[in-house]
Amino acid sequence: MRATWHDRAVTITAAADGSALGNPGPAGWAWYVDDEHWASGGWPRGTNNMGELKAVLDLLHQTAHLDDDLLVYCDSLYVINTVTQWMKGWKRKGWRKKDGKPVLNVELVKALDQALDDRVNTDVRFEWVKGHAGHPLNEAADRLAVAASTAFRERREPEPGPGFEGAAGAPGSAPDPGPEALPADDDLFSVSGDTPARAAGSSAAAPAVVISTGDDLDEVVALERALLSDRVRSERRAVDALLDPAWTEIGASGRLWTREAMLDVIAPLDDVELEVVSVDRLAADLVLLVWRSRTGDRSVLRSSLWVRSGGRWRQRFHQGTPEAGRAR
């Protein structure tokens, strides 16, 4: 049965998490129910999103033989949105997104779709939980996932865990993706683990988002586009690296967003087109970018203020205003 949100009692409560040291880099995944029921694994090279997806997939396979409903805590909105919102449309479009581009991590996503379809007598419910905030199951899954990615970095096998007794070997599951399955680095940015900045409470250094075009105005436009990309928006630490510590936004809905509130909920977008209206240098280290976003028949005029500090550009303020004559 497809994942649902009704009030049926849940008998198995678990957390699933992923980790990547470098993103891509040595990667791990883990799920945790209690000290007698957990599992972990990973790859020598993978991404955080691959780990998040694989953790949920393995949990579904390991509990498939049980007559229990399942509640899964995830700190990844990418995983939750994939399973509860996007997957059905991607499947209908031949596993392509609205813009026609292939779905990332498609073999894992297909395997998740099949694993959920195979659960004909039990329900699966997903709930978001803030990462690194003291949730005991999430913290345990995070520690196991980081331990697995660390094991691969040190060229040893991670602890597989006890799993669930009687679980089959997950027939029909997607093969573990190797380096050839990883998306190529986008030309606009690269993600690395050598920046000194750290996301609050994170267990690894935040990856730097580095764009060098040789021209400040072009660089700011490229960074704005990076903030719309799936690769950046699916990784909190990558977004964190692009936002000024004092960042705020007045959204198109009229809501005032703080930096922490945005980092808690940011996730990949459906197809969004960025049209530059103007880009102006207001001072040596201050650039104002005015641009238009288009999503379907909705058009929003947006202003982004970028400041340069320590040789790096970061967005300081953003505002969106729906344009007249366009559907809201």
C-alpha positions in Angstrom: 0.0 0.0 0.0 1.3 3.5 -0.8 2.5 5.6 2.1 -0.5 7.1 3.9 -1.2 9.6 6.6 -4.2 8.3 8.4 -4.4 7.5 12.2 -3.9 3.7 12.0 -1.7 2.5 14.9 1.9 2.1 14.1 3.8 -0.7 15.8 7.3 -0.1 14.4 8.9 3.3 14.8 12.3 3.9 13.2 14.6 6.7 12.0 16.5 6.6 8.7 19.5 8.7 7.8 22.4 9.1 5.4 25.9 10.5 5.5 28.5 11.5 2.9 32.0 12.7 3.7 32.6 15.1 0.8 29.2 14.7 -1.0 30.1 12.9 -3.2 32.6 10.9 -1.1 32.6 7.9 1.3 28.9 7.5 2.0 26.9 5.7 4.6 23.3 4.9 5.4 21.5 3.6 8.5 18.2 3.0 10.1 17.5 2.5 13.8 14.6 1.1 15.8 16.4 0.0 19.0 19.6 -1.6 20.0 18.4 -5.0 18.8 17.0 -3.7 15.5 19.2 -1.5 13.3 21.3 -1.8 10.1 23.9 0.2 8.3 25.9 0.1 5.1 27.2 2.4 2.3 29.6 2.8 -0.6 33.2 4.0 -1.1 31.8 6.9 -3.1 28.3 8.3 -2.9 26.1 11.2 -1.9 24.1 12.1 1.1 20.8 11.7 -0.8 21.8 8.2 -1.9 22.4 7.3 1.7 19.0 8.8 2.8 17.1 6.9 0.1 19.0 3.6 0.7 18.3 3.7 4.5 14.6 3.9 3.9 14.8 1.2 1.2 16.6 -1.2 3.4 14.2 -0.6 6.3 11.2 -1.4 4.0 12.9 -4.6 2.8 13.8 -5.7 6.4 10.3 -5.2 7.7 8.4 -6.5 4.6 7.7 -9.9 6.2 6.1 -8.4 9.3 2.4 -7.6 9.8 3.2 -4.2 11.3 2.6 -0.7 10.2 5.7 1.5 10.0 6.5 5.0 11.1 9.7 6.4 9.6 11.4 9.6 10.9 13.6 11.4 8.4 15.4 14.7 8.7 15.6 14.8 4.8 12.7 16.6 3.1 14.2 15.4 -0.1 13.3 11.8 0.9 9.9 12.6 2.3 8.9 14.7 -0.8 10.3 12.0 -3.1 8.1 9.3 -1.5 5.0 11.2 -0.7 4.8 13.8 -3.5 7.1 13.5 -6.5 7.5 9.8 -7.2 4.1 9.3 -8.6 4.5 12.1 -11.2 8.1 11.0 -12.1 6.9 7.5 -12.7 4.1 8.7 -15.0 6.6 10.7 -17.0 8.9 7.8 -17.5 11.1 8.7 -14.5 11.7 12.2 -15.6 11.1 15.5 -13.9 8.9 18.3 -15.2 11.8 19.8 -17.1 12.4 16.5 -18.9 15.6 15.8 -17.1 16.2 12.3 -15.6 15.4 11.8 -12.0 18.5 11.6 -9.9 19.2 8.3 -8.0 16.5 6.8 -10.2 17.4 3.1 -9.4 17.0 3.7 -5.7 13.8 5.7 -6.3 12.3 2.9 -8.5 13.2 0.3 -5.8 11.4 2.5 -3.2 8.4 2.7 -5.4 8.3 -1.1 -5.7 8.9 -1.7 -2.0 6.0 0.5 -1.1 3.7 -1.1 -3.7 4.6 -4.5 -2.3 3.3 -3.6 1.2 -0.4 -4.6 0.5 -1.4 -5.2 4.2 0.5 -2.6 6.1 0.8 1.1 6.0 4.0 3.3 5.9 4.0 6.8 7.3 6.8 9.3 7.0 7.4 12.2 9.4 10.0 15.0 9.2 12.2 15.6 12.3 14.8 18.3 12.6 18.3 16.8 12.4 20.8 17.2 15.2 18.1 18.4 17.6 18.2 15.7 20.2 15.6 13.3 18.7 16.9 10.0 20.1 16.1 7.8 17.1 17.4 10.3 14.6 20.6 10.9 16.6 21.2 7.1 16.7 20.6 6.7 13.0 22.9 9.7 12.3 25.7 8.2 14.4 25.4 4.9 12.6 25.3 6.5 9.1 28.4 8.6 9.9 30.2 5.6 11.3 29.5 3.7 8.0 30.8 6.6 5.9 33.8 6.8 8.1 34.5 3.1 7.7 34.5 3.4 4.0 36.8 6.4 4.2 39.2 4.2 6.3 38.8 1.4 3.7 37.0 -1.1 6.0 33.5 -2.5 6.1 31.0 -0.9 8.4 29.0 -2.9 11.0 25.9 -4.3 9.2 23.8 -4.5 12.3 21.4 -7.2 13.5 18.5 -6.0 11.3 15.2 -7.9 11.8 15.2 -11.7 12.3 13.6 -13.5 9.4 14.1 -10.7 6.9 14.7 -11.9 3.3 17.7 -10.6 1.4 15.6 -7.9 -0.3 15.1 -9.7 -3.6 14.5 -7.3 -6.5 16.2 -4.4 -4.7 18.3 -1.9 -6.6 22.0 -2.7 -6.9 24.2 -0.5 -4.8 25.1 2.4 -7.2 28.8 2.9 -7.8 30.6 6.0 -8.9 29.3 5.7 -12.5 25.8 6.3 -11.1 26.7 9.6 -9.5 25.6 12.8 -11.3 28.5 14.8 -12.8 29.5 17.9 -11.0 27.5 20.9 -12.2 29.6 23.4 -14.2 28.3 26.2 -12.0 29.5 24.9 -8.7 31.5 22.2 -6.9 30.9 20.8 -3.4 33.8 19.9 -1.1 34.3 19.3 2.5 37.3 21.6 3.1 35.5 24.9 4.1 35.9 25.9 7.7 32.3 26.9 8.0 30.0 24.5 9.8 26.2 24.2 10.0 24.9 24.5 13.5 25.0 21.0 15.1 26.4 19.3 12.0 28.7 16.4 12.3 30.9 17.3 9.4 32.3 20.4 7.9 29.9 22.2 5.6 30.7 21.9 1.9 31.8 25.0 0.1 29.8 26.1 -2.9 32.5 27.6 -5.2 31.8 29.5 -8.4 34.5 31.4 -10.1 33.6 33.1 -13.4 36.2 36.0 -13.3 33.4 38.6 -13.2 31.5 39.5 -10.0 28.2 40.1 -11.6 28.3 36.9 -13.5 29.4 35.1 -10.4 26.4 36.4 -8.4 24.0 35.3 -11.1 25.6 31.8 -11.2 25.3 31.5 -7.4 21.6 32.5 -7.5 21.1 29.7 -10.1 22.9 27.3 -7.8 20.4 28.1 -5.0 17.7 26.8 -7.4 19.5 23.6 -8.3 18.5 20.2 -6.9 22.1 19.4 -5.9 22.3 22.4 -3.6 18.8 22.5 -2.2 18.8 18.9 -1.2 21.9 19.5 1.0 21.3 21.8 4.0 25.1 22.4 4.4 25.4 23.6 0.7 22.6 26.1 1.2 24.1 27.2 4.5 27.4 28.0 2.7 25.5 30.4 0.3 23.5 32.4 2.9 24.9 35.3 4.9 24.7 34.8 8.7 22.2 37.6 9.0 20.1 36.4 6.0 16.3 37.2 5.9 13.7 36.9 3.2 10.2 38.3 2.6 8.6 35.5 0.6 6.1 35.8 -2.3 3.5 34.7 0.3 4.3 37.7 2.5 6.0 35.6 5.1 9.2 36.8 6.8 11.7 34.0 6.8 14.7 33.7 9.1 17.8 31.9 8.1 17.3 29.0 10.4 13.6 28.6 9.5 14.5 28.4 5.8 17.4 25.9 6.4 15.0 23.7 8.2 12.5 23.3 5.3 14.4 24.0 2.1 14.2 21.2 -0.5 14.5 20.7 -4.2 12.0 22.5 -6.4 10.0 21.5 -9.4 11.0 23.1 -12.7 11.8 26.8 -12.1 13.1 29.2 -14.8 15.3 32.1 -13.8 15.1 35.2 -16.0 17.6 38.0 -15.2 16.0 41.4 -15.2 19.0 43.5 -14.0 22.2 43.0 -12.0 23.8 46.1 -10.5 26.9 46.7 -8.4 25.8 49.0 -5.5 29.3 49.0 -3.9 32.5 47.2 -4.2 31.2 44.2 -2.2 27.4 44.6 -2.7 25.4 43.5 -5.7 21.6 43.7 -6.3 20.1 41.1 -8.6 16.6 41.5 -9.9 15.1 38.4 -11.6 11.9 36.7 -12.5 11.0 33.1 -11.6 8.5 31.2 -13.8 6.8 28.0 -12.6 4.0 27.0 -14.9 1.7 30.0 -15.3 3.0 31.7 -12.1 5.5 34.6 -12.4 7.2 36.1 -9.4 9.5 39.2 -9.5 12.4 38.7 -7.1 15.2 40.8 -5.7 18.4 39.3 -4.1 21.0 41.3 -2.3 24.5 39.7 -2.3 27.4 40.7 -0.1 31.0 39.7 -0.3 32.9 38.9 2.9 36.2 37.0 3.2 36.4 36.7 -0.6 33.1 34.9 -0.9 29.7 36.1 -2.1 26.6 35.2 0.1 23.0 36.2 -0.2 22.0 38.7 2.5 18.4 39.4 1.7 15.7 38.1 -0.7 12.2 39.3 -1.6 9.6 37.9 -4.0 6.5 39.7 -5.3 3.9 37.9 -7.5 3.5 39.8 -10.8 0.1 41.2 -11.7 -1.9 39.3 -14.3 -0.4 35.9 -13.3 -2.1 33.1 -11.4 -1.1 32.8 -7.8 
